[in-house]
Amino acid sequence: MSSNTKANNTALWDKNRAVIRSSIGGWKVGEAVYSHGYSMMDDFVGKLSYMQVAILNACGRLPERNAADWAEQILICMSWPDSRIWCNQIGALGGTNRTSVIAATCAGILANDSRTYGAKPLMEGVRFIQSAQSQIQKGVTIEKIIENECAKHGGKPHIMGYARPIAKGDERISVMEEVQKNLKIPFGPHHKLAHAISDTLQAQFDESMNFNGYTAAVLADLNYSPMEAYRVSFLGVSSGVTACYVDTMGKPSESFFTQRCGDINYTGKALRQLPE
């Protein structure tokens, strides 16, 4: 088949022309609303938590109630009403400029979709701890795993799920581990390995596991893939963003984090005459 024929092959588009197909579910008028084979009115309402349904829709399988409750507490730990936090600052700017709460919150969520902080590092955290567990099963030592990771970053311990840019340690881990115990979610192999890696990093580099590392390890023990972990965390910062929006919405317009030109440390070219 020539490249020109391939370019003009519209069979896939013709198959889906003027029809919406779904393998997930939908509303059959007069019958039921279906989601992944469940009747939402019969099987969900009054029986499941919102978080269970959210995870089902994100991953395609229904979690146990204790796992969904654990995930909900994780989201609480990820969503602080502090306008200094990058995504929350967007919500606060939305409020001070009188945008809608939906626009401001969605913009804040988009800021969470980053490779260096937020949702995508959680995906990388799951990928790392699953890889580390696989290496351990093959006889690789924790020290060697750390050595190999450090070699990727010029000898520095830049391992996803470990270290914290502002503070040492992470107060959320012990709180969530208590929640985990109360919900009867076992401390699985990935979770135990995460602590062992943390102990070794602490001894070698004075760095330890952060909240990303804890969350990634438990999600791995619950058999979530890196991409599923990313999907589950989509609501992670929304509540804090909305809180900061409401905070500035109740104050005078355009009064949040104001600055004079002189407040900016300009390091560019000196003042000069523009050519005529």
N, C-alpha and C positions, 0 to 999 in steps of 0.2 A: 504493500500500500504506500503510495507516495505521500510526502509530507503535506501536499496540497489537499489530498483526500482526507488525511487525518484532521487537518484544520477545519474541514467542512463537515465532519461527522457529527451530527447533532442528535444522535440516537438517545443519549442520556438525557438531554434537555427535552426532547420530544416525549420521552417516557414520563417525565415529571411536569409536562406542560399543563397549566391550569388545574393542577391537583396538588394538595399538600399531603404528603405521606409521613407517617410517624411510626416508629418502632417502640415508642415509649408509652403512649397513651393518648387520651383525648376525651372529649365530651360527646357522648352519644345521646342526643336530645331525646328526652322521654324515657331513657334507660338508666344511665349512670355516667359518672366521670371516672375514668380509669387512669391509673398511674402504675406502670410496671406490673400490670396484671392484677392490681388491687382496685377495688371499688373505693374511692376516696370517702364517700359519705358512709358506706357500710363498714369499711375496715379501718379508717383513719380517725374520723371526727369523734372525739370523746374517748378514744382508745390509745392514740399515739401522741407523742409530743411533737411540737413543730420541728424540733431539731432532728428527730427521727425521719420525718418526711423530707426535710431539707437534704439530709445525707443520702436518703434513697434517691432523690432526684439528681443529686450530684454524682453519685457513684453507681447507681443501678441496683443496689441491694440494701435491704432494710437492716439497720443495726439494732442490736439489743438496746433496751432502754437505758441500761447503766452506761453503755458506751456513748450513747447520744447525750446523756446527762453530763458525762465527763467532758465531751466536746463543747457543750454549752458553757461549762465553767472555764474552759480554755479561752473561749471567745471573750468572756468577762475579763480575763487576765490580759487580753490583747487590746482592750478598748478603754483607755484612760481619758478622762475629761481634762486634758492638759493641752492648751493651745500652743505650747512650745514644740510639741511633737509634729513632725512634718505633715502628715495627712490631716491632723486636727487643725493645723494652721490654715489649711485650705478651707475647711469648714468655717473657721472664724472669719476669714476674709470674705467668704460668701455671705455671712450674716451681716458684716459691717457694710457690705456693698448692696445689701437688700436683694440678693438672689433668692430663689425658692429653696426650701429645705431639701428637696429632692436633688436639685442641681448641685448644691453645695456638698451633700453627702456622697453623691455619685462621683464627684470630682475628687473628694477625699479618698474614696475607695480606689480610684484609679491610681492615686499616688502610692497606694499600698502594693500595687502591681509592679514591684521593682525587683531587680536582680540582687540588690545589696541589702535590702531590708524588707520586711513584710512577708507577703505570701510566697514569692518564688524561693527565698532562702529556706522556707519550710520544705518545699519540694526537694531542694538540694540536700537538706538535712536528712530526709528519709532515704534519699539515694545513697548518701554517705554511710549511714548506720547499717543499711541493708548490705552494702558492699563490704563493710567492716566485718559484719557477722559472717558473711560468706567466706571471707579470708580467714577468720578465726577457725571456722570449721575445717579449713584446709591446712591448718597448722601454723599459720602466720601469727606472730606475736603482736601484742598491742603496741609494744615499742617500735616494731618494724612498720606497722600501719601508720603510726604517728610520724616516723622518720620519712616514709614515702610521701605523706601529705605535706610535710614541711619542705621537702625537696622541690615541690611544685611552686613554692612561694619564697625562694631564696633563703630557706632555713627557718622561716618564721612560722609559728603555729597558727596559720590562718585556716582553721578547719571549721566547716559549716556546722553550727550547733554548739560552738565552744567560743569562749571569751566574750567580752562585752565592751563596747567602746567608751562608756561613761563610768560605770560602776563595776566593782568586783563582785562576783557571785550573782545570784538571781533569787530574790526573796520569793518569787512565785513558785519555784520548784517544790519546796518543802510543803507549801500550802496545798498545791495540787496533788502531791503524793499522799497527803492525808485524805483528800477527796477521793483519790483512787482507791485507797484502802477501804474507805467507808462504802464505796460503790462495789467493792469486791471484784475489782479488776486486777488480775495477777500482775506481779512484777515479772515480766517475761524476759527472754534472752536478750533482746535488743535493749531493753531498759537497763538490765544489769550490765551489759557491755558498755552502754553510754556512761554509766557511773565509773566503770573501771578505766575507761579512756580519760574521763575527767580527773580521776585520782592521779593517773600517770602524768597528764598535762600539768596538774597542780604542782607535782614534785619537780618537773623539769622546767616549766616556764611560768609558774605562778598564775596559770589560767585555768578556768574550769568550765563546766557545762553551763550553757545559758538556756533560756526558756525554749528557744527553738530546738535545741538538742533534746531536751526532755520530751517535748511534744512530738517530735519526729520519731523518737524511740518507741513511745507508746503507740503511736499510729502504726508503726511497723509491726509491733507485736499484735495489733488488731487486724493485721493483714491488709493494710491499705497501701496502695502503690504510691510512688512519688506524685504522679498526676492526680490521683484521687485525693491525696492530702492537700494539694494545691486547690482543688475544687471545693473541698470541705471548708477551707479557710476564707472563702470569698467574703463572708460577712464580718471578718475579724475586727476591723476597725470602725465599722459603721456607727456604732452607738456613741463612741467618743467623738467622732466627727460631728454628729448631730448635736451632741451636748455643747460643743464649742460654737457651733452655728447659733444655737439658741442663746448662748451667753452674749455674743456680740450683737445679735438681733435686738436684744433688750437695751442696748446702749446707743448713744448718738451715732448716727450714720458716719462711716468713714473715720472712726476714731480708734480703730484697732491697730496697735503696733505702728503708730505714726513715726515718721522720721523726717528730719531736715536733710537737705542736700549735703550739709556739712557733716552729717552723721556717717556718711559713706566714706570708707577709706579708699579713695581713688588712687590707683597706681599706674594709670596710663600716661599718655603724653601730656606735657605741661600746657597751660593755656597758651594759645597761639592765634595769630591772625589768619583767618581763612583767605585764600586767594580770591581775587575778584574775577 
